[in-house]
Amino acid sequence: MAQIVSIQLCPGHREPMRPVDQARLITGVGLEDDKHASPASLRQVLLADREALDDVGVASGTIKENLTVEGLNVMALAVGTRLRLGAQAVLEITKVCEPCFRMDEIRMGLKDELVGRRGMVSRVIQGGSIKVGDAIAIEAVESLAS
């Protein structure tokens, strides 16, 4: 079963992620109290899978992801895939999150280690409360033509 294993909020530029047990997703905006929450942002919520983090030896939140998940290979999700988190919230995958130079600030060489596995960026299609342990289900894949 795919599930959320960790939730992190970005409090501000270059500040460490703040782990929380639960959070609120706001439709079309992102995570409440997260620096990246913005209607204009394609990076409303960043998802990474715990298996990828384990492979590179970093803890949840280290690579600045908002949601750490397990049982779901996020890099295999097509753009347009919709994910239901818990009972209410729905995210839509918008693009691959390419590792940037800041990953090497965390640990030299981490940027290269994360190529093809840093995670996927998404936007909030339907808001709602989420918590650690919530199930994740693939709801639909939207056609890019629609």
N, CA and C of each residue as an Amber inpcrd file, in Angstrom:
protein
   438
   0.8400000  -1.1900000   0.0000000   0.0000000   0.0000000   0.0000000
   0.8800000   1.2470000   0.0000000   0.5870000   2.1670000  -0.8980000
   1.3010000   3.4400000  -0.9320000   0.7570000   4.3370000   0.1690000
   1.6800000   5.0240000   0.8470000   1.2380000   5.9180000   1.9240000
   2.2320000   7.0540000   2.1600000   1.7480000   8.0910000   2.8430000
   2.5860000   9.2110000   3.2490000   3.3450000   8.7780000   4.5020000
   4.6830000   8.9040000   4.4740000   5.4630000   8.5420000   5.6580000
   6.0640000   9.7560000   6.3580000   6.0560000  10.9080000   5.6840000
   6.5830000  12.1260000   6.2970000   6.0500000  13.3470000   5.5480000
   5.7610000  14.4070000   6.3020000   5.2870000  15.6760000   5.7310000
   6.2320000  16.7620000   6.2200000   6.7120000  17.6030000   5.2990000
   7.6110000  18.6930000   5.6430000   7.1290000  19.9980000   5.0370000
   7.2530000  21.0650000   5.7910000   6.9240000  22.4060000   5.2980000
   8.2060000  23.2180000   5.1970000   8.2880000  24.0260000   4.1520000
   9.4180000  24.9340000   3.9900000   9.0330000  26.2710000   4.6160000
   9.6710000  26.6430000   5.7440000   9.2990000  27.8870000   6.4150000
   9.8310000  29.1450000   5.7360000  10.9040000  29.0100000   4.9530000
  11.4660000  30.1740000   4.2820000  12.7110000  29.8050000   3.4990000
  13.1990000  30.7570000   2.7240000  14.3600000  30.5690000   1.8560000
  15.5660000  30.0610000   2.6480000  16.0910000  28.9110000   2.2220000
  17.2960000  28.2950000   2.7960000  17.1410000  27.8610000   4.2610000
  15.9280000  27.8170000   4.7510000  15.6980000  27.3350000   6.1110000
  15.4410000  25.8310000   6.0630000  15.7900000  25.1170000   7.1420000
  15.5220000  23.6750000   7.1550000  14.0270000  23.3880000   7.0970000
  13.6830000  22.2800000   6.4630000  12.2840000  21.8640000   6.3980000
  11.7860000  21.5720000   7.8160000  10.5050000  21.8400000   8.0360000
   9.9020000  21.6100000   9.3510000   8.9500000  20.4230000   9.2390000
   9.2900000  19.3020000   9.9040000   8.3950000  18.1400000   9.8480000
   7.1220000  18.3700000  10.6620000   5.9950000  17.9050000  10.1200000
   4.7020000  18.0010000  10.8070000   3.9820000  16.6600000  10.6520000
   3.0880000  16.3640000  11.5790000   2.3260000  15.1210000  11.5140000
   1.1340000  15.2160000  10.5690000   0.6390000  16.4450000  10.4000000
  -0.4960000  16.6610000   9.5060000  -0.3910000  18.0510000   8.9040000
  -1.0960000  18.2420000   7.8040000  -1.0520000  19.5300000   7.1010000
  -2.3400000  19.6870000   6.3030000  -2.5290000  20.9110000   5.8080000
  -3.7060000  21.1880000   4.9940000  -3.2590000  21.6320000   3.6120000
  -3.7820000  20.9300000   2.6040000  -3.5450000  21.3040000   1.2140000
  -4.6470000  22.2570000   0.7820000  -4.2620000  23.3500000   0.1330000
  -5.2090000  24.3560000  -0.3220000  -5.3210000  24.2560000  -1.8430000
  -6.5290000  24.0760000  -2.3400000  -6.7720000  23.9220000  -3.7750000
  -6.1190000  25.0560000  -4.5600000  -5.3040000  24.6720000  -5.5540000
  -4.6730000  25.6390000  -6.4380000  -3.5560000  26.4500000  -5.8280000
  -3.1610000  26.1370000  -4.5890000  -2.1480000  26.9460000  -3.8980000
  -0.9710000  26.0970000  -3.4130000  -1.2590000  25.0620000  -2.6230000
  -0.2000000  24.2320000  -2.0500000  -0.4620000  23.9330000  -0.5950000
   0.6000000  23.6770000   0.1410000   0.4910000  23.3620000   1.5610000
   0.4170000  24.6410000   2.3830000  -0.5530000  24.7040000   3.2430000
  -0.6980000  25.8560000   4.1330000   0.5900000  26.0370000   4.9290000
   1.0680000  27.2740000   5.0260000   2.2820000  27.6500000   5.7640000
   3.5830000  27.1930000   5.1010000   3.5410000  26.8280000   3.8110000
   4.7510000  26.4560000   3.0930000   5.1590000  27.6060000   2.1760000
   6.4610000  27.8980000   2.1390000   6.9820000  29.0000000   1.3280000
   6.6080000  28.8690000  -0.1510000   6.4910000  27.6410000  -0.6430000
   6.2180000  27.4270000  -2.0710000   4.7340000  27.4870000  -2.4210000
   3.8770000  27.6580000  -1.4330000   2.4370000  27.7150000  -1.6930000
   2.1130000  28.9920000  -2.4620000   1.6690000  28.8240000  -3.7070000
   1.3460000  29.9650000  -4.5590000   0.5320000  29.4750000  -5.7490000
  -0.5360000  30.2120000  -6.1010000  -1.3090000  29.8220000  -7.2750000
  -0.4770000  29.8260000  -8.5660000   0.5790000  30.6160000  -8.5980000
   1.4010000  30.7330000  -9.8010000   2.4520000  29.6290000  -9.9110000
   2.6630000  28.8720000  -8.8460000   3.7410000  27.9000000  -8.8010000
   3.3530000  26.5370000  -9.3650000   4.2380000  25.9660000 -10.1860000
   4.0710000  24.5770000 -10.6100000   4.5950000  23.6420000  -9.5190000
   5.3870000  24.1960000  -8.5770000   6.0000000  23.4190000  -7.5070000
   5.2260000  23.6280000  -6.2020000   3.9320000  23.4070000  -6.2540000
   3.1330000  23.5720000  -5.0470000   3.4740000  22.5140000  -4.0060000
   3.6810000  21.2750000  -4.4490000   4.0160000  20.1710000  -3.5420000
   5.0390000  19.2740000  -4.2430000   6.1610000  19.0060000  -3.5700000
   7.1820000  18.1070000  -4.0970000   7.0870000  16.7710000  -3.3810000
   6.9590000  15.6950000  -4.1630000   6.8890000  14.3370000  -3.6150000
   8.1730000  13.5880000  -3.9330000   8.6600000  12.8260000  -2.9630000
   9.8070000  11.9350000  -3.1740000   9.4950000  10.6200000  -2.4870000
  10.0380000   9.5360000  -3.0370000   9.7710000   8.2570000  -2.3720000
  10.9130000   7.8860000  -1.4290000  10.5280000   7.2920000  -0.3170000
  11.4930000   6.9540000   0.7260000  12.5590000   5.9920000   0.2150000
  12.1770000   5.1200000  -0.6800000  13.1370000   4.1730000  -1.2300000
  14.2930000   4.9060000  -1.9250000  13.9980000   5.9650000  -2.6610000
  15.0460000   6.7530000  -3.3230000  15.9210000   7.4660000  -2.2970000
  15.2930000   8.0010000  -1.2390000  16.0630000   8.6710000  -0.1820000
  16.9880000   7.6770000   0.5160000  16.4670000   6.4790000   0.7850000
  17.2880000   5.4370000   1.4140000  18.4780000   5.0850000   0.5240000
  18.2420000   5.0170000  -0.8010000  19.3150000   4.6690000  -1.7450000
  20.4770000   5.6630000  -1.7070000  20.1680000   6.9410000  -1.4670000
  21.2340000   7.9570000  -1.4260000  21.6300000   8.3060000   0.0080000
  21.0040000   7.6640000   0.9770000  21.4050000   7.8130000   2.3770000
  21.0580000   9.1380000   3.0240000  19.8620000   9.6620000   2.7180000
  19.4270000  10.9020000   3.3710000  18.0580000  10.6950000   4.0240000
  17.7990000  11.4810000   5.0540000  16.5370000  11.4010000   5.7790000
  15.4450000  12.1990000   5.0740000  14.2000000  11.9130000   5.4200000
  13.0590000  12.6590000   4.8810000  13.2470000  14.1520000   5.1350000
  12.9320000  14.9490000   4.1000000  13.0320000  16.4020000   4.1970000
  14.3750000  16.9560000   3.7800000  15.3980000  16.1210000   3.7240000
  16.7490000  16.5830000   3.3990000  16.8150000  17.2120000   2.0170000
  16.1160000  16.6160000   1.0370000  16.1910000  17.1330000  -0.3340000
  15.0510000  18.1130000  -0.6200000  14.4640000  18.6280000   0.4720000
  13.4500000  19.6990000   0.4090000  12.1080000  19.2400000  -0.1430000
  11.8240000  17.9270000  -0.0660000  10.5110000  17.4540000  -0.4890000
   9.4800000  17.7450000   0.5910000   8.2370000  17.9780000   0.1570000
   7.1410000  18.2100000   1.0890000   6.5500000  16.9100000   1.6080000
   6.4220000  15.9390000   0.7080000   5.8320000  14.6590000   1.0940000
   6.7980000  13.5400000   0.7510000   7.1160000  12.7350000   1.7570000
   7.8880000  11.5190000   1.5390000   6.8810000  10.3860000   1.5570000
   6.9350000   9.5540000   0.5180000   5.9680000   8.4690000   0.3880000
   6.7030000   7.1440000   0.2910000   5.9830000   6.0640000   0.5710000
   6.5560000   4.7420000   0.3460000   5.5310000   3.8820000  -0.3630000
   6.0390000   2.8820000  -1.0770000   5.1510000   1.9930000  -1.8200000
   4.6800000   2.5870000  -3.1360000   5.3080000   3.6800000  -3.5740000
   4.9310000   4.3550000  -4.8120000   6.1940000   4.9090000  -5.4510000
   6.5040000   4.4450000  -6.6520000   7.6630000   4.9680000  -7.3740000
   7.2350000   6.2710000  -8.0470000   7.4830000   7.3900000  -7.3820000
   6.9920000   8.6750000  -7.9050000   7.6080000   9.0260000  -9.2530000
   8.8390000   8.5820000  -9.5000000   9.4880000   8.9200000 -10.7660000
   8.8450000   8.1970000 -11.9480000   8.0730000   7.1590000 -11.6880000
   7.3940000   6.4230000 -12.7610000   6.0340000   7.0270000 -13.0950000
   5.6120000   8.0460000 -12.3520000   4.3110000   8.6730000 -12.5970000
   4.3960000   9.6140000 -13.7930000   3.4570000   9.4970000 -14.6960000
   3.4110000  10.3820000 -15.8630000   2.8850000  11.7530000 -15.4600000
   3.3530000  12.7800000 -16.1600000   2.7850000  14.1150000 -15.9780000
   1.2870000  14.0160000 -16.2600000   0.4830000  14.6150000 -15.3970000
  -0.9670000  14.5460000 -15.5280000  -1.6030000  13.5120000 -14.6160000
  -0.7810000  12.6430000 -14.0110000  -1.3170000  11.6480000 -13.0750000
  -1.8940000  12.3490000 -11.8560000  -3.0730000  11.9130000 -11.4510000
  -3.7010000  12.4540000 -10.2390000  -3.6230000  11.4330000  -9.1180000
  -3.2230000  11.9200000  -7.9590000  -3.0780000  11.0860000  -6.7730000
  -4.0470000  11.5520000  -5.6960000  -4.7860000  10.6040000  -5.1190000
  -5.6460000  10.9160000  -3.9730000  -4.8600000  10.6130000  -2.7150000
  -4.7780000  11.6150000  -1.8410000  -4.0900000  11.4770000  -0.5600000
  -5.1480000  11.4760000   0.5340000  -5.2270000  10.3830000   1.2870000
  -6.2330000  10.3040000   2.3330000  -7.6230000  10.3300000   1.7380000
  -8.5580000  10.9440000   2.4540000  -9.9680000  10.9230000   2.0460000
 -10.3490000  12.0380000   1.0770000  -9.6080000  13.1620000   1.0770000
 -10.0700000  14.3360000   0.3370000  -9.1180000  14.8580000  -0.7270000
  -7.8600000  14.9880000  -0.3890000  -6.9190000  15.7540000  -1.2100000
  -6.5380000  15.0290000  -2.5010000  -6.3700000  15.8260000  -3.5680000
  -5.9350000  15.2920000  -4.8630000  -4.8260000  16.1990000  -5.4030000
  -3.7130000  15.5520000  -5.8050000  -2.6000000  16.2430000  -6.4400000
  -2.5150000  15.7990000  -7.8910000  -1.9900000  16.6930000  -8.7440000
  -1.7150000  16.3350000 -10.1330000  -0.2330000  16.5500000 -10.4010000
   0.4280000  15.5200000 -10.9020000   1.8560000  15.6010000 -11.2170000
   2.0510000  16.5770000 -12.3750000   2.9810000  17.5460000 -12.2000000
   3.2140000  18.5470000 -13.2470000   4.5600000  18.3890000 -13.9530000
   5.5910000  17.9100000 -13.2350000   6.8950000  17.7410000 -13.8910000
   7.8700000  17.0370000 -12.9540000   8.9810000  16.6080000 -13.5600000
  10.0910000  16.0310000 -12.8020000  10.8100000  17.1660000 -12.0760000
  11.2230000  16.9210000 -10.8530000  12.0310000  17.8980000 -10.1210000
  13.4950000  17.5470000 -10.3400000  14.1590000  18.3420000 -11.1380000
  15.5740000  18.1000000 -11.4290000  16.4120000  18.5660000 -10.2400000
  17.3970000  17.7780000  -9.8270000  18.2400000  18.2030000  -8.7110000
  19.0640000  19.4280000  -9.1010000  19.1290000  20.3900000  -8.2080000
  19.8580000  21.6280000  -8.4740000  21.1660000  21.6510000  -7.6740000
  21.9610000  22.7050000  -7.8890000  23.2600000  22.8440000  -7.2310000
  23.1450000  22.8390000  -5.7100000  21.9670000  23.2150000  -5.1820000
  21.7990000  23.2720000  -3.7240000  21.9060000  21.8850000  -3.0900000
  21.6670000  20.8350000  -3.8850000  21.8020000  19.4740000  -3.3470000
  23.2510000  19.1990000  -2.9480000  24.2150000  19.7870000  -3.6960000
  25.6250000  19.6300000  -3.3400000  25.9930000  20.4330000  -2.0950000
  25.1680000  21.4190000  -1.7100000  25.3770000  22.1280000  -0.4480000
  25.0200000  21.2250000   0.7350000  24.0940000  20.3090000   0.5010000
  23.7070000  19.3490000   1.5360000  24.8150000  18.3180000   1.7040000
  25.2710000  17.7700000   0.5720000  26.3810000  16.8160000   0.5680000
  26.9830000  16.8150000  -0.8240000  28.2790000  17.0490000  -0.8980000
  28.9450000  17.0910000  -2.2110000  28.6850000  15.7780000  -2.9470000
  28.2210000  15.8990000  -4.1990000  27.9320000  14.7350000  -5.0230000
  26.4700000  14.3160000  -4.9840000  25.6950000  14.8810000  -4.0570000
  24.2830000  14.4890000  -3.9280000  23.4840000  14.8640000  -5.1730000
  23.8000000  15.9990000  -5.7890000  23.0840000  16.4050000  -7.0010000
  23.1510000  15.3000000  -8.0560000  24.3410000  14.7780000  -8.3090000
  24.5030000  13.7170000  -9.3030000  23.8160000  12.4270000  -8.8700000
  23.8680000  12.1160000  -7.5770000  23.2170000  10.9090000  -7.0650000
  21.6950000  10.9580000  -7.2490000  21.1360000  12.1670000  -7.2590000
  19.6850000  12.3300000  -7.3370000  19.1350000  12.4500000  -8.7550000
  19.9990000  12.4720000  -9.7550000  19.5110000  12.5650000 -11.1320000
  18.5600000  11.3920000 -11.3920000  17.3530000  11.7300000 -11.8580000
  16.3460000  10.7140000 -12.1560000  15.6140000  10.1590000 -10.9450000
  15.8410000  10.7530000  -9.7500000  15.1230000  10.2500000  -8.5750000
  14.8780000  11.2710000  -7.4770000  14.9960000  12.5710000  -7.7740000
  14.7380000  13.5720000  -6.7390000  13.2630000  13.6470000  -6.3840000
  12.3910000  13.4180000  -7.3530000  10.9680000  13.4590000  -7.0640000
  10.1830000  14.1350000  -8.1630000   8.8850000  14.2690000  -7.9110000
   7.9820000  14.8770000  -8.8730000   7.2630000  16.0530000  -8.2170000
   7.0910000  17.0910000  -9.0100000   6.3950000  18.2860000  -8.5660000
   4.9170000  18.1270000  -8.9160000   4.0600000  18.6900000  -8.0650000
   2.6280000  18.5720000  -8.3130000   1.9090000  19.8590000  -7.9160000
   0.6660000  19.9430000  -8.3620000  -0.2010000  21.0500000  -7.9490000
  -1.4300000  20.4520000  -7.2780000  -2.0640000  21.2680000  -6.4310000
  -3.2060000  20.7990000  -5.6550000  -4.4870000  21.0050000  -6.4630000
  -5.1230000  19.8900000  -6.8340000  -6.3780000  19.9200000  -7.5880000
  -7.5640000  20.0270000  -6.6370000  -7.4650000  19.3210000  -5.5260000
  -8.5170000  19.3550000  -4.5030000  -7.8450000  19.3830000  -3.1380000
  -8.1380000  20.4000000  -2.3690000  -7.5380000  20.5540000  -1.0530000
  -8.1310000  19.6100000  -0.0280000  -7.5320000  19.6470000   1.1500000
  -8.0130000  18.8260000   2.2500000  -6.8940000  18.5720000   3.2360000
  -7.2500000  17.9810000   4.3420000  -6.2650000  17.6460000   5.3700000
  -5.5930000  16.3230000   5.0360000  -4.2870000  16.2720000   5.2830000
  -3.5310000  15.0330000   5.1240000  -2.7420000  14.7920000   6.3960000
  -2.3770000  13.5320000   6.6200000  -1.5620000  13.2060000   7.7860000
  -0.6360000  12.0460000   7.4490000   0.4190000  11.9220000   8.2440000
   1.3330000  10.8010000   8.0950000   0.5260000   9.5140000   8.2770000
   0.7490000   8.5620000   7.3760000   0.0220000   7.2970000   7.4010000
  -1.1320000   7.2350000   6.4260000  -1.5290000   8.3970000   5.8580000
  -2.6230000   8.4010000   4.8810000  -2.2450000   7.5810000   3.6480000
  -3.2270000   6.8540000   3.1300000  -3.0480000   6.0730000   1.9120000
  -2.9780000   7.0030000   0.7030000  -2.2710000   6.5330000  -0.3180000
  -2.1700000   7.2460000  -1.5890000  -2.6770000   6.3120000  -2.6780000
  -3.5790000   6.8230000  -3.5160000  -4.1110000   6.0280000  -4.6250000
  -3.9790000   6.8160000  -5.9190000  -3.6100000   6.1150000  -6.9770000
  -3.6000000   6.7540000  -8.2960000  -5.0480000   6.8320000  -8.7330000
  -5.5200000   8.0740000  -8.9290000  -6.9270000   8.2900000  -9.2360000
  -7.1880000   8.3200000 -10.7330000  -6.3340000   9.0060000 -11.4770000
  -6.5420000   9.1400000 -12.9140000  -5.3110000   9.7360000 -13.5480000
  -5.2100000   9.5880000 -14.8470000  -4.1950000  10.2670000 -15.6230000
  -4.9340000  11.1800000 -16.5770000  -4.7540000  12.4720000 -16.4190000
  -5.4260000  13.4530000 -17.2670000  -4.7180000  13.5550000 -18.6040000
  -5.4630000  13.6690000 -19.6460000  -4.9140000  13.8570000 -20.9730000
  -4.3190000  15.2590000 -21.0670000  -3.1490000  15.3680000 -21.6520000
  -2.5270000  16.6770000 -21.8120000  -3.2870000  17.5230000 -22.8260000
  -4.1380000  16.9070000 -23.6310000  -4.9080000  17.6420000 -24.6310000
  -6.1230000  18.3150000 -24.0100000  -6.5030000  17.9160000 -22.8030000
  -7.7160000  18.5070000 -22.2120000  -7.4610000  19.8150000 -21.5250000
